[in-house]
Amino acid sequence: MNGGGSIQQAVLLVGGLGTRLRPLTYKLPKALIPVANLPLIAFEIIPLVRAGVRQIIFAIGYKADLLRDHLGDGSDWGAEFIYVEESEPLDTAGAIANVADHLTGDFFCCNGDMIYDVDLTAFAADHLRRQALITYCLRRTPYIEHFGLIQWDDDSRVTAFKEKVPHDETGRNTVNSGFYLMSPEVLDYIPRGEKYSSERQLFPDLLGRGLPLYAHLPAREGYWADVGRFETYLQANGDILEGCLSWFTPSVRTETSGASVSSCVDIQEDAIIGEGVTLGPRVSIGAGAVIDPGARIEDSIIWPGSHIGAGAVIANSIIAGATVAPDACLTDEVIV
C-alpha cells in the first residue's frame, strides 16, 4: 500500500442501466443526462481533476459508445480517459476487477451518479496515512434506513456494515456514500470475470478477514446528491443552479430580451426564448431548445432540442428533447 504521494487514478462505475430514471435512460446513459446543462458525470470528473487525478478509468456497459463519443479522450477535461467495457453486467466489485490491468496504485472509486462537495485532498491524506486497504467517504444523515450504515471505532476503523437498518446505536448515523479510496491490493479479493457486489460480498468479506478498512467523515458537511430518481435529479439541478457546490460556480445566464427570467436559470446560448416567456426559479434550458412566446417554466429541466409551445405552463418537470403542445399545463411530468 502506498504510504505517501498523491492519488493519480480514479475508477468511475458508469455501466448501469439507470432503470429508475427510465424513460430518460432509454435516450442517454445516466452519466450523460444534463444537470445544470452539464453531463452528470462532469460533477465527478471536475473535482477529481482539480484534486490532481490524471487518469480516469470508466467502467462502462450500457450505451458505451455514447459515453465515449461525448467525453472523448479526456484532453478537454485535463486528464486521460480510459474506457473498459463489460461484455455482461459485473456488478460494482466485478466492474472494478474488470479494469485491474490499468491500475498502478491507490485509486478513487465512485458510483457514477453522484454529485458531491468533498475535500478530496483530506480524504486522500487520511487514506494514505493509515495505509488502508479501503477508506470509505461517509456522509451523515438522519434517514439511515434508506442507506448502507457503516459503523467505526474511535480510531476510524470500520467495525460493521449494516444494510438499511432503522437505528444506529452508536449515534453517528454515517452511511456509505458510494465513494471510496482503494489500495490496488483490494483486487486480490475480487474474482475476475464474475458478477460480484462490493456492498453485499466484497466489503463484508474484507471485514471478516480483519483487513484495514477505515472511515473518513469530512470535516465540513458539504453537499451530496444521489441522482438516481426523478425527484433527486430535479432537486440536484436546482440546487446546483443556486450555487450549492463550494467548488463550482454555475455560469447562469439570465439576460434574455423580451422574457422575464428570475435568478438561478441557465439558458444555453443557442436556445431561442420567445417574447413574454417567464422562466424560473431553478430552470435549465438546453442547447437548441425553443421556448415559444408566453410559456412559463419553473423548477424544471428542459433538455437540448426540446420545443415548448406558446402559452404552455411547466412546473417540476423534465422535458427530454420532446415537443410540448401550446397551452399545455404540465406538473410533475417526464416527457420524452
Salt bridges, closest charged atoms under 4 A:
ASP65 OD1 - ARG68 NH1 2.90
GLU85 OE1 - ARG68 NH2 3.04
ASP91 OD2 - ARG200 NH2 2.91
ASP101 OD1 - ARG192 NH1 3.87
ASP106 OD2 - HIS127 NE2 2.85
ASP113 OD2 - LYS30 NZ 2.96
ASP117 OD2 - ARG220 NH1 3.27
ASP126 OD1 - ARG129 NH2 2.84
ASP126 OD2 - ARG130 NH1 3.60
ASP126 OD2 - HIS216 ND1 2.73
GLU145 OE2 - HIS146 NE2 3.62
ASP154 OD1 - ARG172 NH2 3.29
GLU163 OE1 - LYS164 NZ 3.41
GLU169 OE2 - LYS162 NZ 2.84
ASP205 OD2 - ARG209 NE 2.99
GLU221 OE2 - ARG140 NE 3.79
GLU231 OE1 - ARG229 NE 3.18
ASP239 OD1 - ARG282 NH2 3.27
GLU242 OE1 - ARG282 NH1 2.76
ASP292 OD2 - HIS307 NE2 2.79
ASP299 OD1 - ARG282 NE 3.41
